Amino acid sequence: MLEVTNIAKEFPTRTGTARVVDDVSFTVGEREFFTIVGPSGAGKTTVLRCLTGLAKPTEGSVRFNGKEVTGPPPEFAVVFQDYARSLMAWFTVRRNVELPLRNLGLSAAERRQRVDTALAQVGLAEAGSKYPWQLSGGMQQRVAIARAIAYRPQVLIMDEPFASVDAQTRADLEDLLLRVRDETDLALVFVTHDVDEAVYLSDRVAILSRSPSRIDEIVPIDLPAERDQIGTKELPEFARLRAHVFSRIRVMVNSTEPASAH
């Protein structure tokens, strides 16, 4: 459903241009959880911006359902790392979730039903009348996720959405995402620095090389579909996959040569 073909991205500098992303290709299928990892500064966010039409690739193309992406597709929703800045502090939780629905031509009753369903899915059914500043960081991020799923996109793009929350909240939000994917038939494209998180959540993990980034390897995650924070992470296969992904990133960080594409 999503095809990324040989994309590259350059930015102007005082002396010319700097290539941040170089020849990145991958596909994402329906209902797939596809995660991108790599060294710091590898261009992961730049790749996401090209996927969503927020930035135009210097070379290559992004296609969604066969159509080239030249701007933000209406079938996409994005959740950023800085959830606090994406929520309107003067709006209640309910109004924050409802905000993008006002452009869909829905009736008030339809909007209300979508908001109720989304808040229930993220465990905030009783928080609709509160304001973001009255909630914890983890609850605010749940509001941002609820807003995205109330919009009912086909693809949910998430850029390190759990980087600013504590470990227990992070685990809860990871499990929430898996439930949402199962309940809504979303495809997810997810960026994280956390290798454990990538392996736990994903169907496949793409490892980017150092900048200018290429795909070093795409790793199939052959774990049971039903994931559990304790049981799944105790599996020998989880440990093997985690070690493999971590070792590839570590090699690239420590090497003086660019990582070769697999």
C-alpha positions as CSV (number, residue, x, y, z in Angstrom):
1,M,0.0,0.0,0.0
2,L,3.0,2.3,0.6
3,E,6.0,2.2,-1.8
4,V,9.2,4.1,-1.2
5,T,11.5,3.9,-4.2
6,N,15.1,5.2,-4.2
7,I,14.4,8.4,-2.3
8,A,17.2,10.8,-1.6
9,K,17.1,14.1,0.2
10,E,19.5,17.0,0.0
11,F,19.5,20.3,1.9
12,P,21.2,23.5,0.9
13,T,24.4,24.6,2.7
14,R,26.7,27.6,2.5
15,T,29.0,25.7,0.1
16,G,26.5,23.7,-1.8
17,T,24.2,20.8,-0.7
18,A,24.4,18.1,2.0
19,R,22.8,14.7,1.2
20,V,21.1,13.4,4.3
21,V,19.2,10.4,2.8
22,D,20.6,8.4,-0.1
23,D,18.7,5.8,-2.1
24,V,16.2,4.5,0.5
25,S,13.6,1.9,-0.7
26,F,11.0,-0.2,1.1
27,T,7.3,-1.1,1.1
28,V,4.7,-1.2,3.8
29,G,1.7,-3.5,3.5
30,E,-1.8,-3.3,4.8
31,R,-2.0,-3.7,8.6
32,E,1.8,-3.9,8.8
33,F,3.7,-2.5,11.7
34,F,6.9,-1.2,10.1
35,T,9.6,0.4,12.3
36,I,12.7,2.4,11.3
37,V,15.7,2.4,13.5
38,G,19.3,3.6,13.1
39,P,22.1,5.7,14.6
40,S,21.4,9.2,15.8
41,G,21.4,11.6,12.9
42,A,20.7,8.9,10.4
43,G,17.9,10.8,8.8
44,K,15.0,8.8,10.2
45,T,12.7,11.9,10.6
46,T,13.7,13.1,7.2
47,V,12.5,9.8,5.7
48,L,9.2,10.2,7.6
49,R,8.8,13.8,6.3
50,C,9.2,12.5,2.7
51,L,6.7,9.7,3.4
52,T,4.1,12.1,4.6
53,G,4.5,14.7,1.8
54,L,5.8,17.3,4.3
55,A,9.1,17.3,2.4
56,K,9.7,16.5,-1.3
57,P,12.5,14.0,-2.0
58,T,15.4,15.3,-4.1
59,E,15.3,12.0,-6.0
60,G,13.0,9.0,-6.0
61,S,9.3,8.7,-5.2
62,V,6.8,7.8,-2.6
63,R,3.5,6.2,-3.7
64,F,0.4,5.4,-1.7
65,N,-2.0,2.9,-3.3
66,G,-0.3,3.5,-6.6
67,K,-0.5,7.3,-6.5
68,E,2.5,9.5,-6.0
69,V,2.6,11.4,-2.8
70,T,3.1,15.1,-3.5
71,G,1.6,16.5,-0.3
72,P,0.1,15.2,2.9
73,P,-2.4,12.4,1.9
74,P,-5.8,12.7,3.6
75,E,-5.5,8.9,4.4
76,F,-2.4,9.6,6.7
77,A,-2.3,10.8,10.3
78,V,0.9,11.7,12.1
79,V,1.8,11.6,15.8
80,F,5.0,13.5,16.8
81,Q,7.4,13.1,19.7
82,D,6.4,16.5,21.2
83,Y,2.8,15.7,22.0
84,A,2.4,18.7,24.3
85,R,3.0,21.2,21.5
86,S,0.5,19.3,19.2
87,L,-2.4,19.7,21.7
88,M,-4.4,22.9,22.2
89,A,-4.1,23.8,25.9
90,W,-7.2,25.9,25.8
91,F,-9.3,23.0,24.3
92,T,-10.7,20.1,26.4
93,V,-9.5,16.6,25.6
94,R,-12.8,16.0,23.6
95,R,-12.3,19.2,21.5
96,N,-8.7,18.3,20.8
97,V,-9.7,14.9,19.5
98,E,-12.5,16.3,17.5
99,L,-10.5,19.1,15.9
100,P,-9.4,17.3,12.6
101,L,-12.9,15.8,12.2
102,R,-14.4,19.2,11.5
103,N,-12.9,19.1,8.0
104,L,-14.5,15.7,7.1
105,G,-18.0,16.9,6.6
106,L,-19.3,14.7,9.4
107,S,-22.5,15.5,11.4
108,A,-22.1,16.5,15.1
109,A,-23.5,13.0,16.1
110,E,-20.9,11.2,13.9
111,R,-18.1,13.4,15.3
112,R,-19.3,12.7,18.9
113,Q,-19.4,8.9,18.2
114,R,-15.9,8.9,16.7
115,V,-14.5,10.9,19.7
116,D,-16.2,8.6,22.2
117,T,-14.9,5.5,20.5
118,A,-11.3,6.8,20.2
119,L,-11.1,7.9,23.8
120,A,-12.4,4.6,25.0
121,Q,-9.8,2.8,22.8
122,V,-7.0,4.7,24.6
123,G,-8.4,4.4,28.1
124,L,-9.6,8.0,28.4
125,A,-13.4,7.6,28.3
126,E,-13.8,9.6,31.4
127,A,-11.3,12.4,30.6
128,G,-13.1,14.2,27.8
129,S,-13.9,17.3,29.9
130,K,-10.4,17.7,31.2
131,Y,-7.7,20.0,29.7
132,P,-4.3,18.7,28.5
133,W,-2.5,20.5,31.3
134,Q,-4.6,18.5,33.8
135,L,-3.2,15.2,32.5
136,S,0.1,13.4,32.9
137,G,2.5,13.2,30.0
138,G,1.4,9.6,29.2
139,M,-2.2,10.6,29.2
140,Q,-1.5,13.6,26.9
141,Q,0.2,11.3,24.4
142,R,-2.9,9.1,24.6
143,V,-5.0,12.1,23.6
144,A,-2.7,12.7,20.6
145,I,-3.1,9.0,19.6
146,A,-6.9,9.2,20.1
147,R,-7.0,12.2,17.8
148,A,-5.1,10.3,15.1
149,I,-7.3,7.2,15.3
150,A,-10.6,9.2,15.5
151,Y,-9.6,10.6,12.1
152,R,-9.5,6.9,10.9
153,P,-6.5,7.0,8.7
154,Q,-5.2,4.1,6.7
155,V,-1.6,4.8,7.7
156,L,-0.5,6.1,11.1
157,I,3.0,7.7,11.1
158,M,4.7,8.0,14.5
159,D,8.0,9.8,15.1
160,E,9.5,8.6,18.4
161,P,6.1,9.2,20.2
162,F,7.1,7.6,23.5
163,A,10.6,9.2,23.9
164,S,9.5,11.6,26.7
165,V,7.5,9.2,29.0
166,D,8.7,6.9,31.8
167,A,9.4,3.2,31.2
168,Q,6.0,1.9,32.6
169,T,4.0,4.4,30.6
170,R,6.0,3.5,27.5
171,A,5.2,-0.1,28.0
172,D,1.5,0.7,28.4
173,L,1.5,2.8,25.3
174,E,3.3,0.2,23.2
175,D,0.5,-2.3,24.1
176,L,-2.1,0.3,23.4
177,L,-0.7,0.7,19.9
178,L,-0.9,-3.0,19.2
179,R,-4.5,-3.1,20.4
180,V,-5.4,-0.1,18.2
181,R,-3.8,-1.7,15.2
182,D,-5.8,-4.9,15.7
183,E,-9.1,-3.0,16.3
184,T,-8.7,-0.5,13.4
185,D,-6.8,-2.3,10.6
186,L,-4.2,0.5,10.5
187,A,-0.8,0.2,8.9
188,L,1.8,1.9,11.1
189,V,5.2,3.4,10.2
190,F,7.1,4.0,13.5
191,V,10.5,5.6,14.2
192,T,12.3,4.9,17.5
193,H,15.8,4.8,19.0
194,D,14.7,2.0,21.3
195,V,15.7,-1.4,19.9
196,D,13.6,-3.4,22.4
197,E,10.6,-1.3,21.4
198,A,11.2,-1.8,17.7
199,V,11.5,-5.6,18.0
200,Y,8.5,-5.9,20.4
201,L,6.1,-3.9,18.3
202,S,7.0,-4.7,14.7
203,D,6.3,-7.0,11.8
204,R,9.5,-5.8,10.2
205,V,12.3,-3.5,11.3
206,A,14.3,-1.4,8.8
207,I,17.8,-0.4,9.9
208,L,19.2,2.8,8.4
209,S,22.9,3.4,8.0
210,R,24.7,6.5,9.1
211,S,24.0,9.7,7.1
212,P,23.7,9.8,4.2
213,S,21.4,7.0,5.1
214,R,20.6,3.9,3.1
215,I,18.7,0.8,4.2
216,D,21.3,-1.4,5.8
217,E,18.9,-4.3,6.4
218,I,15.2,-5.0,6.7
219,V,14.7,-7.6,9.5
220,P,11.5,-9.8,9.6
221,I,10.3,-10.1,13.2
222,D,9.2,-13.7,13.6
223,L,7.5,-13.5,16.9
224,P,4.0,-14.6,17.9
225,A,1.3,-12.2,16.9
226,E,0.1,-11.9,20.5
227,R,2.7,-9.8,22.3
228,D,3.3,-9.5,26.0
229,Q,5.7,-7.3,27.8
230,I,7.1,-10.1,29.9
231,G,6.4,-13.3,28.0
232,T,7.5,-12.0,24.6
233,K,10.7,-10.4,25.9
234,E,11.7,-13.7,27.6
235,L,11.6,-15.6,24.3
236,P,15.0,-16.7,22.9
237,E,13.9,-15.4,19.5
238,F,13.3,-11.9,21.0
239,A,16.8,-11.9,22.5
240,R,18.3,-13.0,19.2
241,L,16.5,-10.4,17.1
242,R,17.3,-7.6,19.6
243,A,21.0,-8.6,19.6
244,H,21.0,-8.7,15.8
245,V,19.4,-5.2,15.3
246,F,21.5,-3.7,18.1
247,S,24.7,-5.1,16.7
248,R,24.1,-3.7,13.2
249,I,23.5,-0.3,14.7
250,R,26.6,-0.5,16.9
251,V,28.8,-1.6,14.0
252,M,27.7,1.5,12.0
253,V,28.2,3.8,15.0
254,N,31.7,2.5,15.6
255,S,32.8,2.0,12.0
256,T,34.8,4.6,10.1
257,E,33.3,3.3,6.9
258,P,29.7,3.6,5.7
259,A,27.6,0.5,6.4
260,S,27.0,-1.6,3.3
261,A,23.5,-2.1,2.1
262,H,22.1,-5.6,2.4
